[in-house]
């Protein structure tokens, strides 16, 4: 794996490190409201929209305000996740995975008079080394931002249009290169954690649909209609693009020959925020239909075990599944603060026996506002149960039998994580975490003929939101 960083990574990484002394200085901590680094709609106030222009240097304020007056808004994000397995796994080790992202949102009404239109562009630069890949030998990634290879890609290159049918701007359509997980199966609490079982899209959704999700993107379109301020329906179609998983794919590559099918998704939901509910909640129910080919994890083209007899894997042409995700603030200190206790849960169920995952279920609890004066810190705990399909476990058993082992693969993988989110200053969050993986699967390492010892993992995640840190204006939603 390549380990050299690009100029984009070096620029944002060096900026992040230069700002750390300022971030952890007691005299600067909590000078202003903190920012939330997540891009998905949050039960919390969207802190990235908060700004104090009086605290921003005049030149910087004039520059950012001038751009915003013309409809141009800038974004930047740095994410670093370092983990080490202090016990368990095939061998001990430490790994760091990081990415830098720069982007812009353009209000086309301000820029050229196109009412209701916005343009979005984001480029990600990933420099990644995975603990599970390099040391543990399997299991769900303890770093959600891990990628199999280093890359520079667009994660958003899209045009968004708002229309008014029954109410103002109640219909939004968007098309271009996008990440599916931005719009489907969202949860505001997932990326308080570091393990991929919790952070990102609902674990299993992107794998079983064959469509890209964060940090990658594919060509697609989506439409969202809001029946009321609280109730919505979203539908979308995304291309299954095999070039996404190729290290040779470059930033501006568009390879239509690699489009193998489409993934159709739909979701209905209801959600509130602190702006309209003392104890906000969300409920989302969705499903998908995939018409792109994928390999069956067990059978070859002759209907026999590929683990025992080898051969060409059987191809599945379609796939379906459904999911539900929900969360709610169950207690709140008072109406003047957002210190609260919330719970969340989700379930996803692919309906094809040839898929590697039979279902995933997770649940967690989040305390926002921990100690005195730490109103925006979070203490979060989550538990996940990933049930692997019979076809996958039988395949692993057959491979082991062929290699002379009688050790049977486990059907369930359990993941636990405890994380503390320390908001050092607006835009800078440092999150130490403890993870424990039970029965880590060897599906990415099938020739390992034993079960992997359960790893205890210590980690830390650093997120720097440069827009919030610099108090840049943000585009309205």
Secondary structure per residue as TSV (DSSP state, phi and psi in degrees):
chain	resnum	aa	ss	phi	psi
A	1	X	-	360.0	136.6
A	2	X	-	-70.6	140.1
A	3	X	-	-120.5	2.5
A	4	X	-	-82.0	140.0
A	5	X	-	-93.1	151.7
A	6	X	-	-82.9	170.2
A	7	X	H	-57.0	-35.7
A	8	X	H	-61.2	-48.3
A	9	X	H	-61.9	-46.6
A	10	X	H	-61.6	-37.8
A	11	X	H	-65.4	-50.4
A	12	X	H	-73.6	-35.6
A	13	X	H	-64.5	-45.9
A	14	X	H	-65.0	-35.7
A	15	X	H	-64.2	-41.8
A	16	X	H	-61.1	-47.8
A	17	X	H	-66.5	-35.7
A	18	X	H	-65.6	-29.9
A	19	X	H	-87.2	-11.2
A	20	X	H	-61.5	-44.0
A	21	X	H	-57.2	-39.1
A	22	X	H	-65.7	-38.2
A	23	X	H	-64.2	-37.8
A	24	X	H	-95.7	2.2
A	25	X	-	-68.4	127.1
A	26	X	T	-60.4	-30.8
A	27	X	T	-69.8	-19.0
A	28	X	T	-106.5	-17.9
A	29	X	T	-60.6	130.5
A	30	X	T	61.4	32.7
A	31	X	S	-65.6	-32.0
A	32	X	S	-139.4	166.0
A	33	X	-	-55.7	143.0
A	34	X	-	-79.9	165.8
A	35	X	-	-110.2	148.5
A	36	X	-	-98.8	125.5
A	37	X	-	-80.2	-9.9
A	38	X	-	-76.6	148.2
A	39	X	-	-95.7	-19.5
A	40	X	S	-73.4	149.8
A	41	X	-	-54.4	138.1
A	42	X	-	-118.7	147.6
A	43	X	S	-63.6	-30.1
A	44	X	S	-73.7	165.8
A	45	X	-	-60.8	140.4
A	46	X	-	-72.3	92.9
A	47	X	G	-68.7	-18.4
A	48	X	G	-66.5	-17.3
A	49	X	G	-87.5	-11.0
A	50	X	-	-76.8	139.3
A	51	X	-	-151.7	156.3
A	52	X	-	-129.9	90.3
A	53	X	G	-64.4	-25.1
A	54	X	G	-66.2	-22.3
A	55	X	G	-91.0	-1.7
A	56	X	S	-95.3	133.4
A	57	X	-	-51.3	145.3
A	58	X	H	-59.1	-45.0
A	59	X	H	-63.5	-44.7
A	60	X	H	-63.9	-40.8
A	61	X	H	-64.3	-43.9
A	62	X	H	-63.7	-42.0
A	63	X	H	-64.6	-50.3
A	64	X	H	-68.0	-36.4
A	65	X	H	-68.5	-39.2
A	66	X	H	-61.7	-45.7
A	67	X	H	-61.9	-45.8
A	68	X	H	-63.4	-36.6
A	69	X	H	-61.3	-27.1
A	70	X	T	-93.7	-0.1
A	71	X	T	93.9	13.0
A	72	X	E	-109.9	121.6
A	73	X	E	-121.9	136.4
A	74	X	E	-108.4	149.0
A	75	X	E	-136.3	153.6
A	76	X	E	-156.8	141.5
A	77	X	E	-145.6	140.8
A	78	X	E	-127.1	133.5
A	79	X	E	-132.9	125.8
A	80	X	E	-130.2	132.4
A	81	X	E	-129.4	118.1
A	82	X	E	-116.3	129.5
A	83	X	E	-136.0	154.4
A	84	X	E	-144.2	138.6
A	85	X	E	-94.8	111.4
A	86	X	E	-80.9	-15.6
A	87	X	E	-154.0	162.7
A	88	X	-	75.0	-179.4
A	89	X	S	81.3	173.9
A	90	X	S	-72.6	-37.7
A	91	X	S	-151.3	162.4
A	92	X	-	-83.8	150.8
A	93	X	E	-176.7	178.3
A	94	X	E	-138.8	141.0
A	95	X	E	-144.9	147.7
A	96	X	E	-124.3	131.5
A	97	X	E	-124.2	133.7
A	98	X	E	-146.5	156.4
A	99	X	E	-148.1	155.6
A	100	X	E	-120.9	144.2
A	101	X	E	-136.2	132.9
A	102	X	E	-124.9	147.7
A	103	X	E	-161.4	171.6
A	104	X	E	-142.3	147.3
A	105	X	E	-120.7	130.0
A	106	X	E	-120.5	121.5
A	107	X	E	-82.9	103.6
A	108	X	H	-72.2	-17.5
A	109	X	H	-67.9	-44.5
A	110	X	H	-68.0	-38.2
A	111	X	H	-77.9	-46.6
A	112	X	H	-132.4	5.8
A	113	X	-	84.3	15.2
A	114	X	-	-87.7	101.1
A	115	X	T	-65.9	132.0
A	116	X	T	78.1	4.6
A	117	X	E	-105.1	142.6
A	118	X	E	-138.8	146.7
A	119	X	E	-116.9	135.8
A	120	X	E	-124.3	138.3
A	121	X	E	-145.6	131.5
A	122	X	E	-142.4	138.1
A	123	X	E	-120.7	133.4
A	124	X	E	-114.9	142.2
A	125	X	E	-125.4	111.0
A	126	X	E	-106.4	130.6
A	127	X	E	-124.7	104.0
A	128	X	-	-129.4	138.7
A	129	X	-	-139.2	126.3
A	130	X	-	-101.3	133.7
A	131	X	H	-66.0	-45.9
A	132	X	I	-65.5	-38.8
A	133	X	I	-69.2	-43.1
A	134	X	I	-90.6	-26.6
A	135	X	I	-129.4	-50.4
A	136	X	I	-67.8	-38.6
A	137	X	-	94.3	6.8
A	138	X	S	163.8	-166.5
A	139	X	S	85.5	168.8
A	140	X	S	-68.5	138.2
A	141	X	-	-59.5	128.7
A	142	X	S	-77.1	-9.3
A	143	X	S	-119.4	111.3
A	144	X	T	-66.9	-21.5
A	145	X	T	-91.5	9.5
A	146	X	-	-66.3	138.2
A	147	X	-	-128.0	150.6
A	148	X	S	-66.0	-22.2
A	149	X	S	-152.9	159.1
A	150	X	-	-73.5	146.8
A	151	X	E	-158.2	160.5
A	152	X	E	-128.7	116.7
A	153	X	E	-142.6	158.8
A	154	X	E	-74.6	133.1
A	155	X	E	-108.2	-7.5
A	156	X	E	-156.8	126.7
A	157	X	E	-152.2	81.5
A	158	X	E	-142.9	159.4
A	159	X	E	-114.6	129.4
A	160	X	E	-117.2	136.7
A	161	X	E	-131.3	125.6
A	162	X	E	-99.1	137.2
A	163	X	E	-129.1	157.9
A	164	X	-	-115.4	115.8
A	165	X	S	-102.1	-77.6
A	166	X	S	-95.0	-31.8
A	167	X	S	-132.0	167.1
A	168	X	T	-62.4	126.7
A	169	X	T	52.1	41.4
A	170	X	-	-86.0	-10.4
A	171	X	E	-121.6	128.9
A	172	X	E	-125.5	128.1
A	173	X	E	-119.7	148.5
A	174	X	E	-149.7	140.7
A	175	X	E	-146.1	149.9
A	176	X	E	140.5	-151.7
A	177	X	E	-92.9	119.3
A	178	X	E	-146.6	161.5
A	179	X	-	-93.8	126.7
A	180	X	G	-56.0	-38.4
A	181	X	G	-69.4	-12.2
A	182	X	G	-65.9	-25.7
A	183	X	T	-119.7	-17.1
A	184	X	S	-126.6	138.3
A	185	X	S	67.3	28.7
A	186	X	-	-70.7	146.9
A	187	X	-	-141.9	135.2
A	188	X	S	-76.4	-10.6
A	189	X	S	-100.6	-14.1
A	190	X	G	-57.2	-45.3
A	191	X	G	-89.5	16.4
A	192	X	G	-72.0	-14.7
A	193	X	S	-106.9	171.7
A	194	X	-	-111.4	-33.3
A	195	X	S	-65.1	141.3
A	196	X	T	-67.6	-16.3
A	197	X	T	-62.8	-22.6
A	198	X	T	-117.3	-39.4
A	199	X	S	-89.5	138.7
A	200	X	S	100.0	-157.1
A	201	X	S	-70.2	168.9
A	202	X	-	-56.1	126.7
A	203	X	T	-58.0	126.6
A	204	X	T	104.2	-24.7
A	205	X	H	-64.5	-51.2
A	206	X	H	-69.1	-33.5
A	207	X	H	-68.9	-42.4
A	208	X	H	-83.0	-18.8
A	209	X	H	-87.4	-17.4
A	210	X	T	71.6	16.4
A	211	X	-	-115.7	147.4
A	212	X	-	-68.7	147.2
A	213	X	-	-137.9	178.0
A	214	X	T	-49.3	138.0
A	215	X	T	-92.9	12.5
A	216	X	-	-102.0	168.1
A	217	X	-	-140.8	161.0
A	218	X	E	-141.1	169.3
A	219	X	E	-75.2	137.2
A	220	X	E	-173.4	-175.5
A	221	X	E	-149.6	151.4
A	222	X	E	-146.3	157.4
A	223	X	E	-138.0	135.2
A	224	X	E	-125.9	127.2
A	225	X	E	-117.5	129.8
A	226	X	E	-101.4	111.9
A	227	X	S	-69.3	-40.2
A	228	X	S	-138.2	174.1
A	229	X	S	-60.2	-15.4
A	230	X	S	-111.6	-18.8
A	231	X	E	-119.5	137.8
A	232	X	E	-146.9	165.9
A	233	X	E	-137.0	137.9
A	234	X	E	-128.7	136.3
A	235	X	E	-133.3	152.2
A	236	X	E	-161.0	162.3
A	237	X	E	-135.7	133.0
A	238	X	E	-132.1	140.2
A	239	X	E	-75.2	140.8
A	240	X	E	-87.2	113.5
A	241	X	E	-124.4	108.1
A	242	X	G	-69.1	-19.7
A	243	X	G	-69.4	-18.5
A	244	X	G	-59.5	-36.5
A	245	X	G	-91.4	13.6
A	246	X	-	-100.6	131.1
A	247	X	T	-66.4	-21.0
A	248	X	T	-80.9	-11.2
A	249	X	-	-71.0	126.2
A	250	X	-	-101.0	176.9
A	251	X	T	-56.4	-44.6
A	252	X	T	-103.2	13.8
A	253	X	-	-72.4	131.0
A	254	X	-	-127.9	107.7
A	255	X	-	-113.9	88.4
A	256	X	G	-63.1	-26.3
A	257	X	G	-66.2	-17.1
A	258	X	G	-91.9	-1.0
A	259	X	E	-76.5	116.8
A	260	X	E	-106.9	-5.9
A	261	X	E	165.3	-167.1
A	262	X	E	-131.6	151.8
A	263	X	E	-118.1	118.3
A	264	X	E	-101.2	128.5
A	265	X	E	-128.9	152.3
A	266	X	E	-144.6	147.4
A	267	X	E	-151.1	139.8
A	268	X	E	-121.2	150.7
A	269	X	E	-164.9	169.4
A	270	X	E	-137.8	136.9
A	271	X	E	-152.0	146.9
A	272	X	-	-128.3	170.5
A	273	X	-	-133.7	174.4
A	274	X	T	-64.4	-17.9
A	275	X	T	-71.2	-24.7
A	276	X	T	-132.0	8.9
A	277	X	-	-154.3	131.1
A	278	X	T	-64.8	-34.2
A	279	X	T	-131.0	81.3
A	280	X	-	-65.4	162.9
A	281	X	E	-151.9	169.9
A	282	X	E	-148.3	147.3
A	283	X	E	-140.1	128.1
A	284	X	E	-133.9	134.0
A	285	X	E	-128.0	128.9
A	286	X	E	-147.6	173.2
A	287	X	E	-157.3	171.6
A	288	X	E	-145.6	157.9
A	289	X	E	-135.6	123.9
A	290	X	E	-111.3	131.1
A	291	X	-	-116.0	32.2
A	292	X	S	-111.8	146.0
A	293	X	-	-72.2	140.7
A	294	X	E	-139.2	159.2
A	295	X	E	-79.9	138.0
A	296	X	E	-69.7	137.4
A	297	X	E	-77.1	-11.6
A	298	X	E	-119.1	-47.2
A	299	X	E	-90.7	146.5
A	300	X	E	-94.7	-178.2
A	301	X	T	-68.0	-12.9
A	302	X	T	-96.7	7.8
A	303	X	S	76.1	18.9
A	304	X	S	-113.0	167.7
A	305	X	B	-67.3	121.8
A	306	X	H	-72.0	-24.1
A	307	X	H	-68.7	-34.4
A	308	X	H	-90.3	-41.3
A	309	X	H	-111.3	-6.6
A	310	X	-	68.8	-151.5
A	311	X	-	94.6	-174.1
A	312	X	-	-86.7	132.4
A	313	X	E	-67.7	143.5
A	314	X	E	-65.2	143.0
A	315	X	E	-103.0	130.4
A	316	X	E	-99.1	134.6
A	317	X	-	-94.6	-25.6
A	318	X	-	-135.8	164.8
A	319	X	E	-161.4	150.1
A	320	X	E	-139.9	163.2
A	321	X	E	-179.2	174.6
A	322	X	E	-144.6	164.7
A	323	X	E	-151.4	161.1
A	324	X	E	-143.7	137.6
A	325	X	E	-141.1	142.4
A	326	X	E	-152.6	156.8
A	327	X	E	-161.0	154.5
A	328	X	E	-155.4	140.6
A	329	X	E	-76.4	120.2
A	330	X	E	-101.3	-17.1
A	331	X	E	-152.7	153.5
A	332	X	E	-146.9	136.8
A	333	X	S	-60.2	-50.3
A	334	X	-	-167.7	172.2
A	335	X	T	-71.6	-14.4
A	336	X	T	-89.1	-6.3
A	337	X	-	-135.6	158.6
A	338	X	-	-102.6	17.0
A	339	X	-	-63.4	124.3
A	340	X	E	-157.6	171.2
A	341	X	E	-122.1	128.3
A	342	X	E	-130.8	154.1
A	343	X	E	-124.6	154.8
A	344	X	E	-150.0	159.5
A	345	X	E	-160.0	159.1
A	346	X	E	-155.3	159.7
A	347	X	E	-147.5	135.3
A	348	X	E	-132.9	138.0
A	349	X	E	-136.5	94.8
A	350	X	E	-64.9	146.4
A	351	X	-	-109.0	14.7
A	352	X	-	-111.9	129.1
A	353	X	T	-66.8	-24.2
A	354	X	T	-80.1	-3.6
A	355	X	S	-76.3	156.8
A	356	X	S	-74.4	-25.2
A	357	X	E	-113.5	129.4
A	358	X	E	-84.3	-44.2
A	359	X	E	-164.4	161.3
A	360	X	E	-132.3	143.2
A	361	X	E	-139.2	138.5
A	362	X	E	-147.4	157.8
A	363	X	E	-152.5	154.3
A	364	X	E	-162.3	172.9
A	365	X	E	-136.5	141.1
A	366	X	E	-131.9	126.5
A	367	X	E	-105.6	114.8
A	368	X	E	-99.3	125.0
A	369	X	-	90.5	97.0
A	370	X	-	-101.7	-76.4
A	371	X	S	-99.9	173.7
A	372	X	T	-59.5	129.2
A	373	X	T	81.1	-0.2
A	374	X	-	-113.9	58.0
A	375	X	T	-66.3	-22.7
A	376	X	T	-109.2	-0.4
A	377	X	-	-70.6	155.6
A	378	X	E	-129.5	144.3
A	379	X	E	-121.9	118.9
A	380	X	E	-132.1	141.9
A	381	X	E	-134.3	139.2
A	382	X	E	-145.0	154.2
A	383	X	E	-132.9	137.0
A	384	X	E	-131.2	140.0
A	385	X	E	-119.2	113.2
A	386	X	E	-105.8	116.4
A	387	X	E	-98.5	113.2
A	388	X	E	-80.5	149.9
A	389	X	-	-68.7	156.4
A	390	X	H	-60.1	-37.1
A	391	X	H	-61.3	-40.7
A	392	X	H	-67.9	-48.1
A	393	X	H	-66.2	-35.0
A	394	X	H	-67.1	-37.9
A	395	X	H	-61.0	-47.0
A	396	X	H	-63.7	-39.5
A	397	X	H	-61.3	-41.7
A	398	X	H	-67.8	-39.4
A	399	X	H	-61.2	-43.5
A	400	X	H	-65.7	-39.7
A	401	X	H	-60.7	-43.8
A	402	X	H	-62.3	-30.1
A	403	X	T	-94.1	6.1
A	404	X	T	92.1	16.8
A	405	X	-	-111.8	144.5
A	406	X	-	-109.2	13.5
A	407	X	-	-75.6	128.0
A	408	X	-	-90.8	142.4
A	409	X	-	-73.1	146.5
A	410	X	-	-81.4	144.1
A	411	X	S	-88.8	-24.5
A	412	X	E	-115.0	136.8
A	413	X	E	-118.1	126.0
A	414	X	E	-110.1	137.2
A	415	X	E	-128.0	131.9
A	416	X	E	-125.2	142.2
A	417	X	E	-146.5	136.0
A	418	X	E	-118.2	124.6
A	419	X	E	-135.3	141.2
A	420	X	E	-116.9	123.9
A	421	X	E	-99.2	106.7
A	422	X	E	-97.8	111.9
A	423	X	E	-89.3	100.1
A	424	X	E	-70.0	-36.1
A	425	X	E	-165.3	168.1
A	426	X	T	-54.0	119.4
A	427	X	T	97.2	-8.1
A	428	X	E	-124.5	117.4
A	429	X	E	-125.4	130.4
A	430	X	E	-115.9	123.7
A	431	X	E	-126.7	94.1
A	432	X	E	-71.0	147.9
A	433	X	E	-149.9	155.7
A	434	X	E	-122.0	128.2
A	435	X	E	-123.6	149.0
A	436	X	E	-138.5	123.5
A	437	X	E	-111.0	126.0
A	438	X	E	-108.2	127.0
A	439	X	S	60.8	52.9
A	440	X	-	-60.9	130.1
A	441	X	-	-70.6	152.7
A	442	X	-	-105.4	23.5
A	443	X	T	-64.9	-24.7
A	444	X	T	-90.9	-1.1
A	445	X	S	-141.4	59.7
A	446	X	T	-67.1	-20.1
A	447	X	T	-85.4	-0.3
A	448	X	-	-75.9	119.5
A	449	X	-	-92.8	11.0
A	450	X	S	-130.5	167.9
A	451	X	-	-82.0	143.0
A	452	X	-	-78.0	136.1
A	453	X	-	-62.0	138.1
A	454	X	-	-59.9	123.0
A	455	X	-	-90.0	138.6
A	456	X	E	-99.4	125.8
A	457	X	E	-122.8	131.7
A	458	X	E	-107.9	137.8
A	459	X	E	-147.7	167.8
A	460	X	E	-145.9	140.0
A	461	X	E	-121.4	133.6
A	462	X	E	-115.7	126.3
A	463	X	E	-124.9	123.7
A	464	X	E	-118.4	114.2
A	465	X	E	-96.6	102.4
A	466	X	H	-68.3	-29.5
A	467	X	H	-64.9	-44.5
A	468	X	H	-70.8	-37.9
A	469	X	H	-62.8	-41.5
A	470	X	T	-89.6	0.3
A	471	X	T	57.4	44.9
A	472	X	-	-77.2	146.1
A	473	X	-	-62.3	151.4
A	474	X	-	-121.8	152.5
A	475	X	-	-69.9	143.5
A	476	X	-	-72.9	149.7
A	477	X	-	-106.3	360.0
